[in-house]
Amino acid sequence: MRVDQGAQRAVPLSRGSLLLANRKFLEVNYGEEAFPEVVARMRGPHAPVLNGIVLPGNWYPTALMVDMVDAAVAVFGQNDDKFLYRLGVFNADYDLKGIHKFVLRFTSPLWVLERGAKLWSDFHNTGAWTIESPDPRRLIGTLRDFAGQTANQCQATCGFLARMGQLTGARQVRIEHPVCCSAGAAACVFRADW
């Protein structure tokens, strides 16, 4: 599915690499048939796209990513309260390969999340992060205007953020999500300490 530049501004889009990470999580944890089972459960109009070739650098509707995660929760996460957290942890590891993981050991969670906030638009055409650090071992991240902000996405984000912090060598990374758009807030707030 190719999307032209004009459409990128009108429709909320996310990179195919995110869809591929979610697919790989399902295959690694639930077997080769897990992904087709999730796609069969999806109700969104874009689901047939997943039966084709998904390219990591292409843009796809953000709603497709949200629908895929929601269907995965319905199929595999009903009896697993850590499913979405584990998905986020897996995605952090999937995104970072070899040398990048090594380099992270010489940084801090704050450094990683500040850089990640700047790279957000490489993966999504909606949303923006603001990162604040009230002290050296704590930060507050606020995500505004992201078309994919749902309770499920936010739980996966908690796992992603925790793993990113761990990859810097931080111990006992704790993530809280006290304010969420899915509960009617204007933005999602994530707090981390380590």
Secondary structure, 3 states (H helix, E strand, C coil): CCCCHHHHHHCCEEEHHHHHHHHHHHHHHHCCCHHHHHHHHCCCCCHHHHHCCCCCCCEEEHHHHHHHHHHHHHHHHCCCCCHHHHHHHHHHHHHCCHHHHHHHCCCCHHHHHHHHHHHHHHCECCCEEEEEEEECCEEEEEEECCCCCCHHHHHHHHHHHHHHHHHCCCCCCEEEEEECHHHCCCEEEEEEEC
